């Protein structure tokens, strides 16, 4: 469906979606096989910073598919 998306929706689409999928996969694996490692404050901050552009991209896609 990428060919049907407007150019502004395609910009950084793979990067944003890949980053959030990688975060989900890592934390899912950690919860299934806990190592006891505690997330640092810096890592939490980085995760939140990565989530913001991804969330914006997801809402752009939602708006596109609703129209």
C-alpha positions in Angstrom: 0.0 0.0 0.0 3.0 2.3 0.2 2.5 3.4 -3.4 -0.9 4.8 -2.5 0.4 6.9 0.4 1.1 10.6 -0.1 4.7 11.6 0.0 4.5 13.3 3.4 3.2 10.1 5.0 6.0 8.1 3.4 8.8 10.3 4.9 10.6 8.3 7.6 7.8 5.8 7.7 10.0 2.7 7.9 12.4 4.3 10.4 9.6 5.3 12.8 7.7 2.1 12.6 10.8 -0.1 12.8 12.0 1.7 15.9 8.7 1.2 17.8 8.5 -2.4 16.8 12.1 -3.0 18.0 11.2 -1.4 21.3 8.1 -3.5 21.7 10.1 -6.7 20.8 12.9 -6.0 23.2 10.6 -5.3 26.1 8.4 -8.3 25.3 11.5 -10.5 25.3 12.7 -9.0 28.5 9.4 -9.6 30.2 9.4 -13.2 29.1 13.0 -13.8 30.1 13.7 -11.3 32.8 17.4 -10.5 33.5 16.7 -8.4 36.5 18.2 -5.4 34.7 16.6 -2.1 35.7 16.0 0.6 33.1 18.0 3.7 33.6 16.4 7.2 33.7 18.3 8.0 30.5 17.0 4.9 28.7 13.4 5.7 29.7 13.9 9.3 28.3 15.3 7.9 25.0 12.3 5.6 24.6 9.9 8.4 25.1 11.7 10.6 22.6 11.6 7.8 20.1 7.9 7.2 20.7 6.8 10.8 19.8 7.7 10.8 16.1 6.4 7.3 15.7 3.1 8.2 17.3 2.7 11.3 15.0 3.3 9.0 12.0 0.7 6.5 13.2 -1.9 9.3 13.6 -1.0 10.6 10.1 -1.7 7.1 8.7 -4.9 6.8 10.7 -6.1 10.1 9.2 -5.2 9.0 5.7 -7.0 5.7 5.9 -10.1 7.4 7.4 -10.4 9.7 4.4 
